[in-house]
Each structure stands twice: as C-alpha cells, then as structure tokens.
Amino acid sequence: MTASKDEIFAGLRKIDTPTITNVVATYPKNPLCLGLYNPWTENWYTDSSIRCIYPEMGPVIGHAVTCVYGLPDPNYSGRLSFMDVIEALDAMPKPTILVIQQKWPPELMAKAGLAGEIMVTSMMSVGCIGMLSNGPSRDVDAVRKLGFQLLLGGVTAGHGEMAVQAVNVPVSVGGMDVAPGELIHMDENGAVKFSADRAAQVLENAEKMLVGEAEHLARLRTAKTAAEVRAAGGAYSARPKA
C-alpha cells in the first residue's frame, strides 16, 4: 500500500536533518544515497551562518514559499506587501516553510529583526510551520510558545521601514538555493532541500540508512582495538571483507 503524504511527512519528522542530507547527496558512493546534487558544487543545504532558535522542537518539513525583503524602493513602492506573501503561503500545498532572503545594506544586515509574533501568527493561520532566513528576526520568546520553528541569521529587537521585493522566486539563504515548492527539512543542524516528488524515496532510504548506522555503532561499541574498529566497517559503505 502506498503511503499518504501525511504519513511520509510524519516519518520524515522523526529523522534528523543530517541523515536526510546523507540520503539526498552527502555519500554518492552509498547505494542508499540518491545523489540528487553534487555535494560540494551545488548549494543544497545551509551553512554555519544559520542558527536554529528552537532546537528542542525537533525536525520539521514543509513546502518552500519564498520571498525577498529589503529597503523600500520608491520606484517599486506599493507593488507588493506582506499580504502577497500570505496569499502565496495559502496557495501552496501544506505544510509550508517560508524562506526569506533578506537584502539589506551591510550596515543594516544584522539589525533587521524582520518577522515577529504578529507576522508569524498570520503565517500560521494559512498553514506555515516554520521560517528560514539569512537575516535576523525578533519576538523569539513569544514565537517559542506558538510551536513555530525559526532558522535565522540571528536575533535582534527592532527594524526600520521595510518592503517585499519579490514573492515565489528562486532565493539563496545561508548558502542554500531554494525554489518555490521544494521541500525543506530542518532541525538544530540546519536545513536541506529536495524535490517534493522524491519525499517517499528519501524517507525509505533514510530509514534503511539509520538501521545500518545503528548496526555499525553497535559494532563500534564493542571494539577494543584499532583492528576491531577496522573490522566493524563503515555505516555508509559495504563492510570490508574479513
């Protein structure tokens, strides 16, 4: 029987993001790795500039809705607003994760506390369960109570006038390129993306990989010498012949 989307997503929420990256692209020589990207040359997971605000929440997964924020442009004033972001979230299959690329002058980049409790509550009303952004946000104490995950470039208390520059366009956040509709899996380790049509295969292979990893760890925990560690083999490749 084919698993439903809800069942697949529930399974993926039980798996940590590094295991998902292992299956998506990290170990291309492993038969369980789908090899969806060249692991070094493509921007498919986030770098160390991104901070998970609520590590205790565990993994979340959702379809990416993207937008770009920056300073108001007098030549583009009033063309887009936060309601356009809300409408894009509402139109996307659920659940969603909002991916915001913040584009500010260097002297403002660390000071723009973009999304607070009101914005997050509005997003949650249309099925959004988390946000990923290369810049800071605020109200993290209030948002913590909402059960909404945040992966950010930092935290700060305020901001000035700001504007939506684009909605549902390709963006780059924390070293990861994201297109609208791609799946984002994220936890305290960071975020990874992959195509929504590969979700069932990612789950199946990740579960198998975890079994192999557990077996490898069990062998390592009984090892007492370098020879025994060698004999234990590796979690991500076939065991060496005796």
Steps between C-alpha positions, in 0.01 A plus 500: 500500500636843404555732794309828508673836500408547867658165586816583303534838667438345842781255431736774383434698819643206697836522319776752563608732221858361469355157421283663233808667349678162503223358282454805279863546395773476766619145425465450122681165510246354743218313323247660734610850399280646226776727372261785427781757502876510475559539876771766474419701189123550549332712769255250647539539878562789736833613636613602848360853465153362585391452861213279619304693761304208647721188485273320744219501242655230283480466121235673288425466131296709258466637149706813441333832436763763427523876520754780503500787750701820492480877524203675335567592138323822391478360146324186623303634795170329573528227239541217752418462868503238774148401390650377173722273709197377696311427178797306364514296822126436475529378139788259560440136608521465877695511720720787388829655607562864413849562365593869515808640334577829673684755286620796704800731484789344696458745789135390546526126434545403866240746628182414307287299743257412226226258607342532844201347676235668284659398170555145623142468629372618161718244325385218725136579418562381143696184583859623538699309761845660483722768352853498364682830444855624451432802723370552853149503641354589838235408761663160539362469854143545377545283190640217714153455651343462156690185399638666187860420403747774411838458330657843473814701447456635851268678742452872559232721655396749232493614138414800284276533196521197274338364186429178312704501179393164352280198579550138390826551315825302532691619808828426675497475879792392715682342207193307379319577173124450532223499240130527588338162568818315592492314830699642789600267785658679795599455862774620737766389249372726221284450191510291183284517188381240250226459243155418637464203265794327672354515853392135521837378373690729736300360793547136396874536449549705815329233711724233346807713554414549867476122543845457347638782714362341817659168410832670434487685833421175679811341350714802589381498861640150545833582331810517723781526245570677170465165324152454644401853396620418148309172504183683602491657154320822413142616530493648150675232295521125481690329782855401404553130434656309789 
